[in-house]
Amino acid sequence: MSYKLLFVCLGNICRSPAAENIMRYKIEQVGLSEPIVCDSAGTSSYHIGSPPDSRMSAAALQKLQIKLRGKARQFQKSDFENFDLILAMDRDNYEDILHLDPTGKYHQKVHLICDFCSRHNLKEVPDPYYGGAEGFNLVIDLLVDACEGLLKYLSR
Ligand code: 4NP
């Protein structure tokens, strides 16, 4: 059985698809023996069916030479059962996810992704949607740091 990771942001077109694809890239780089499945979702319904934002894709291509794949979907309650670890990009995402689990049964599966960073001190991945290219570049830097930490955590 494979271990399953779900990355979650608001729209599922910028931060969480970048996280999903960066994590997959990092897993390929180290060649893990155990399979790890990566997926992503948004807490909102705003962009259901959309591909990753072109500005996010451009930043991933420029900084890491990777293409972002995916199609936005909304987080759903069944994701609590279907995934082992749910990684929220910011505190709003974290709270919105926990709201869907009123009994707290899955609370321990949900984490802020920046808790896995070791080189950055930011506690959230800032929403880049209404800003410029530097915001998208920061998302990539934070997610590389977090995904490397996540990989170390999973390798133990
Ligand atoms: P994401 O970015 O949550 O990283 O995918 C956003 C995408 C869309 C919107 C906000 C943030 N929006 O308001 O439409």
Residues whose N, C-alpha, C, O or C-beta is under 5 A from the ligand:
A	BS01	4NP	C9 L10 G11 N12 I13 C14 R15 S16 Y46 D127 Y129
